[in-house]
Amino acid sequence: GGITGGATDIAIQAEQFAVIKKEMFRLNAEFTGQTLERIEADSDRDRWFTAAEALEYGFVDHIITHANFNGSAS
């Protein structure tokens, strides 16, 4: 997806994107325990996390190290 249309349409879509982005940052800060400022700074560019980094950052609650074929995990 991208932003298309006339100047007015593009302005409206850009504003909607900014509102959604701000709410996404707020929710990420709330659920990870990170500050809003850190979430905004860390979201400035693509950032990839290892499982351990995601745990430390607060994106995940635990790391599954082994999953059985019957669906249970440990």
Contacts in CASP RR format, 6 or more apart in sequence:
PFRMAT RR
TARGET T0000
AUTHOR 0000-0000-0000
METHOD contacts of the structure
MODEL  1
GGITGGATDIAIQAEQFAVIKKEMFRLNAEFTGQTLERIEADSDRDRWFT
AAEALEYGFVDHIITHANFNGSAS
3 10 0 8 1.000
3 13 0 8 1.000
3 14 0 8 1.000
3 17 0 8 1.000
4 10 0 8 1.000
25 36 0 8 1.000
25 39 0 8 1.000
25 40 0 8 1.000
25 43 0 8 1.000
26 36 0 8 1.000
28 34 0 8 1.000
28 39 0 8 1.000
28 43 0 8 1.000
29 35 0 8 1.000
29 36 0 8 1.000
29 38 0 8 1.000
29 39 0 8 1.000
31 58 0 8 1.000
32 39 0 8 1.000
32 57 0 8 1.000
32 58 0 8 1.000
32 59 0 8 1.000
33 58 0 8 1.000
34 42 0 8 1.000
34 57 0 8 1.000
34 58 0 8 1.000
49 57 0 8 1.000
49 59 0 8 1.000
51 60 0 8 1.000
51 63 0 8 1.000
52 63 0 8 1.000
54 60 0 8 1.000
55 61 0 8 1.000
55 62 0 8 1.000
55 63 0 8 1.000
64 73 0 8 1.000
64 74 0 8 1.000
65 74 0 8 1.000
66 73 0 8 1.000
66 74 0 8 1.000
67 73 0 8 1.000
67 74 0 8 1.000
68 74 0 8 1.000
END
